[in-house]
């Protein structure tokens, strides 16, 4: 038997570096990928879709976001199981109990509200460990698995959980972290035959029958392998055998970190070529980590390159670890023909740019670069 494992849709997620137009495109991609994974599940012969938490970014998402998501799932010839996660816990203000969700939820969609196994069809069960608050006081998945009886003979059981596993994220909350030893013991006891996890946005095999699917669309630069869903196949004749897990890439967006050391015009040309080579620019968010030192003239050229990139890419952001300096020299200003007040202002800015105050130096360098740019356009 086969099912599709996905998680961390986080519908309604905003990214502060996206303008209104690009944010709308980002939202549309996160919604449209639901249709993609639904079609994939059907084409792969899956019997169900299990979602390992964080379906919505918050419990306060709009009725439009809810309706559009549920419409993507409506009419699929298979059941869809949604687990409340840390972003959308099953608490007093839960989106799962709202009128907007109840009105939009199709018959083939089930919310995993408690720890009771649910029959998908005879011989196939799904059971989940829902979050009921943003700060659990125990290992929710461990509590679920510890309390379960072994699956009846001839029954394949999939457990769905959300959160950090100690073997993958040892720095996680020691109270709520999922303990892999507990999961392994439950698998060995036949309490579950596969554990579908959410929370980690990168596709990760924790153990042969324990996986994070990752987010179907990327959300941040730190993710190492986002943008996938998993088709899981379990041998019903021998469910204790490790399942066959096949990742399928469904993402259409990309977060692209780009590191470059800049010293002269040749380095700028290489950076231009790197940016030019990136595909699907309108769906790519670039983070620039720049180091080195440029003249004011070359910094002006970099600013022009960046403005062009900002028009082409979904967004261009700066890494907090960028260490690019601007060092004005005589060649930057010799051809400007400045005199009087303007010449004295340039001298003052150059002195500040070479001074010990890093913030003041940066502002002065930016002002000098702007002067060079404007003078070049005027000529």
C-alpha positions in Angstrom: 0.0 0.0 0.0 1.1 3.6 -0.7 0.4 7.0 0.8 1.8 10.4 0.4 3.6 12.1 3.3 3.9 15.9 3.5 4.0 18.6 6.1 4.6 22.3 6.9 2.4 23.9 4.3 2.1 27.0 6.6 -0.5 28.5 4.3 -0.6 32.3 4.9 3.1 32.6 5.6 4.5 36.1 5.0 8.0 37.0 4.2 9.1 40.5 5.2 11.5 40.9 2.3 8.8 40.4 -0.3 6.8 43.3 -1.7 3.0 43.1 -2.0 3.2 41.7 -5.6 5.8 39.1 -4.8 4.1 38.1 -1.6 0.9 37.4 -3.6 2.9 35.2 -6.0 4.5 33.4 -3.0 1.1 32.8 -1.5 -0.2 31.4 -4.8 2.7 29.0 -5.1 2.1 27.6 -1.6 -1.6 27.1 -2.5 -0.9 25.7 -6.0 1.5 23.1 -4.7 -1.4 21.4 -2.9 -2.9 20.7 -6.3 0.5 19.3 -7.5 0.9 17.0 -4.6 -2.8 15.8 -4.9 -2.2 14.9 -8.6 1.0 13.2 -7.6 -0.7 11.1 -5.0 -3.3 10.0 -7.5 -0.8 9.2 -10.2 1.3 7.2 -7.7 -1.6 5.2 -6.6 -1.6 6.5 -3.0 -4.5 5.7 -0.8 -4.2 8.7 1.5 -2.3 11.9 2.2 -0.9 12.5 5.7 0.2 16.0 6.7 2.5 16.2 9.6 1.4 19.5 11.1 1.5 23.2 10.5 -1.1 23.3 7.7 -1.6 27.0 8.4 0.9 29.6 9.5 -1.4 30.7 12.3 -4.8 30.0 13.8 -6.0 33.4 12.5 -5.7 32.8 8.8 -8.4 34.3 6.6 -11.5 32.5 5.5 -10.1 33.0 1.9 -6.9 31.2 2.7 -8.9 28.3 4.3 -11.4 28.0 1.5 -8.7 28.1 -1.2 -6.7 25.4 0.5 -9.7 23.1 1.1 -10.8 23.6 -2.5 -7.5 22.1 -3.6 -8.2 19.0 -1.6 -11.9 18.7 -2.4 -12.7 15.9 -4.9 -9.5 14.0 -4.5 -10.3 10.2 -4.7 -8.4 9.6 -1.4 -8.5 10.7 2.2 -6.4 13.5 3.6 -5.4 13.6 7.3 -4.3 17.0 8.8 -2.4 17.2 12.1 -2.5 20.4 14.2 1.1 21.5 14.8 2.8 24.3 16.7 1.7 27.0 14.2 -2.0 25.9 14.3 -2.5 24.0 17.6 -5.8 22.6 18.6 -6.3 25.2 21.4 -9.2 27.5 22.5 -8.8 29.7 19.4 -8.0 26.9 17.0 -8.7 27.4 13.3 -9.8 23.8 13.3 -12.9 24.6 15.3 -13.7 27.9 13.5 -16.8 28.3 11.4 -14.6 29.2 8.4 -12.9 25.8 8.5 -16.0 23.8 9.3 -17.8 25.4 6.4 -14.9 24.8 3.9 -13.7 21.3 5.0 -14.6 18.6 2.4 -15.7 15.1 3.4 -12.4 13.5 2.4 -10.4 15.7 4.9 -10.0 14.6 8.5 -8.3 16.5 11.3 -6.3 14.3 13.7 -7.8 15.7 16.9 -6.9 12.9 19.4 -4.8 9.8 19.8 -7.4 7.4 18.5 -6.4 5.4 15.4 -8.6 6.1 12.4 -9.3 3.5 9.7 -8.5 4.6 6.2 -9.8 1.3 5.0 -9.7 -2.2 6.4 -6.0 -3.0 7.1 -4.8 0.6 7.1 -4.9 3.0 10.0 -3.6 6.5 10.7 -3.1 7.9 14.2 -1.7 11.3 15.2 -0.3 13.3 18.1 -1.9 16.8 17.8 -0.5 19.9 19.4 -2.9 21.5 21.8 -0.7 24.4 22.8 2.3 26.2 21.5 4.4 24.9 24.4 3.8 21.2 25.1 4.8 19.9 28.5 5.9 16.5 27.2 7.0 14.5 24.2 3.6 14.3 22.4 4.5 11.7 19.9 6.2 9.6 22.6 3.1 9.9 24.8 1.0 8.6 21.9 3.2 5.7 21.0 3.7 4.7 24.6 -0.1 4.5 25.1 -0.8 2.5 21.9 -1.4 -1.2 21.7 0.4 -3.0 18.9 -1.5 -2.8 15.6 -3.8 -5.8 15.1 -2.6 -8.5 12.8 -3.0 -7.6 9.2 -3.2 -3.8 9.9 -0.6 -1.3 8.7 -0.5 1.7 11.1 1.0 5.1 10.3 1.8 7.5 13.2 1.9 11.2 12.5 3.9 13.6 14.7 5.3 17.1 14.7 8.4 18.5 16.4 12.1 18.2 16.8 13.7 14.8 17.2 16.6 14.6 19.7 18.8 12.7 17.3 18.5 15.5 14.7 18.1 18.6 16.8 19.8 18.0 20.2 19.5 21.7 21.0 15.7 21.6 20.9 13.3 22.0 23.9 14.3 19.1 26.2 10.8 18.8 27.6 8.9 18.5 24.3 11.6 17.0 22.1 10.7 13.7 20.4 12.9 10.9 21.7 14.0 8.6 19.0 14.5 5.7 21.4 10.8 5.8 22.2 9.9 5.9 18.5 12.3 3.0 17.7 10.8 0.9 20.6 7.2 1.5 19.3 8.2 0.5 15.8 9.9 -2.7 17.1 6.7 -3.5 19.1 4.5 -3.1 16.0 2.6 -0.1 17.4 3.3 1.7 14.2 5.0 0.8 10.9 5.9 4.3 9.7 6.3 7.6 11.5 5.5 10.7 9.4 7.0 13.8 10.9 6.6 17.5 10.4 8.4 20.6 11.7 11.8 20.2 10.0 11.5 21.8 6.6 14.3 19.8 5.0 13.6 16.3 3.8 15.3 14.0 6.4 15.5 10.3 7.1 15.8 10.0 10.9 15.6 6.2 10.8 14.5 3.7 8.1 10.8 4.1 9.0 11.0 7.6 10.5 11.1 10.6 8.1 10.6 14.3 7.8 9.0 15.1 4.5 10.1 18.7 4.5 8.1 21.6 3.3 6.7 21.3 -0.2 7.8 24.9 -0.9 10.9 26.4 0.7 10.6 29.0 3.4 14.1 30.0 4.4 17.8 30.0 3.4 18.8 27.6 6.2 16.8 24.7 4.7 19.1 22.1 3.1 16.6 20.0 1.1 13.1 21.5 1.1 10.5 21.4 -1.7 9.7 17.6 -1.6 6.9 15.3 -0.7 7.4 11.6 0.0 5.6 8.6 -1.5 5.8 5.8 1.1 5.2 2.2 0.2 4.7 -0.5 2.9 4.6 -4.2 2.2 1.3 -5.3 3.7 2.4 -8.9 3.7 5.3 -7.9 5.9 4.8 -4.4 7.4 7.8 -4.8 9.7 10.1 -4.5 6.7 11.5 -1.0 6.2 9.2 0.9 3.9 10.2 2.2 0.5 10.3 6.0 0.7 10.6 8.0 -2.6 11.0 11.8 -2.5 9.3 13.8 -5.3 10.3 17.4 -5.9 7.3 19.7 -6.2 8.6 23.2 -5.3 8.6 26.0 -7.8 10.4 28.6 -5.6 14.0 28.8 -4.4 16.0 30.5 -1.7 19.5 31.0 -3.2 22.4 32.1 -1.0 25.2 33.6 -3.0 28.7 34.4 -1.6 31.2 36.5 -3.5 34.4 38.4 -2.7 34.6 41.7 -4.6 37.9 43.6 -5.2 37.5 45.1 -8.7 35.4 45.3 -11.9 36.3 41.7 -12.9 34.8 40.4 -9.6 31.6 42.4 -10.3 31.4 40.8 -13.7 31.6 37.4 -12.2 28.9 38.2 -9.7 26.7 39.5 -12.6 27.3 36.2 -14.4 26.4 34.2 -11.3 23.1 36.1 -11.0 22.4 35.8 -14.7 22.8 32.0 -14.5 20.1 31.5 -11.9 16.9 30.2 -13.5 13.3 31.1 -12.6 14.4 34.5 -11.3 10.8 35.7 -10.6 10.5 32.7 -8.1 14.0 33.0 -6.6 15.0 34.9 -3.4 18.7 35.7 -3.3 20.8 36.4 -0.2 24.0 38.1 -1.0 27.0 37.5 1.3 29.6 40.0 0.0 33.1 40.6 1.3 36.2 42.5 0.1 36.7 46.1 -0.7 35.6 48.2 -3.6 36.4 51.7 -4.9 33.5 54.1 -4.9 33.2 53.8 -8.6 33.0 50.0 -8.4 30.5 50.3 -5.5 28.3 52.5 -7.7 28.5 49.7 -10.4 27.5 47.2 -7.7 24.5 49.3 -6.7 23.4 49.4 -10.4 23.8 45.6 -10.6 21.7 45.2 -7.5 18.9 47.4 -8.7 18.7 45.3 -11.9 18.6 42.1 -9.8 15.9 43.5 -7.6 13.7 44.0 -10.7 14.4 40.5 -12.0 14.3 38.4 -8.8 11.5 37.9 -6.3 13.8 39.5 -3.7 17.4 40.3 -3.0 18.5 40.5 0.6 21.8 41.0 2.4 23.4 38.5 4.7 24.2 39.8 8.2 27.6 38.3 7.6 28.5 40.5 4.6 31.7 42.4 5.1 32.1 44.7 2.1 34.1 47.8 2.5 34.3 50.9 0.3 37.6 52.6 0.0 37.5 55.9 -1.9 40.6 56.8 -3.9 41.6 59.7 -6.1 40.6 57.9 -9.3 37.0 57.9 -8.1 36.7 61.7 -8.1 39.4 63.0 -10.4 37.2 63.1 -13.5 34.2 64.8 -11.7 35.7 68.3 -11.9 34.3 69.4 -8.6 35.3 72.6 -6.9 34.3 74.9 -4.0 31.7 73.6 -1.7 31.2 70.4 -3.6 34.9 69.5 -3.5 35.0 70.3 0.2 32.0 68.1 0.9 33.6 65.2 -1.0 36.8 65.6 1.1 34.7 65.5 4.3 32.9 62.4 3.2 36.1 60.7 2.2 37.6 61.5 5.7 34.5 60.1 7.4 34.5 57.0 5.1 38.1 56.3 6.3 37.3 56.9 9.9 36.8 54.6 12.9 33.0 54.9 13.1 31.7 52.0 11.1 28.1 53.2 10.7 29.3 56.7 9.8 31.8 55.3 7.4 29.2 53.2 5.7 26.8 56.2 5.3 29.6 58.3 3.9 30.6 55.6 1.5 27.1 55.2 0.3 26.8 59.0 -0.2 30.0 59.0 -2.3 28.8 56.1 -4.4 25.6 57.9 -5.0 27.5 61.0 -6.0 29.6 59.0 -8.5 26.4 57.3 -9.9 24.5 60.6 -10.3 27.5 62.3 -11.9 27.9 59.5 -14.4 24.2 59.8 -15.3 24.4 63.5 -15.7 27.3 63.2 -18.1 
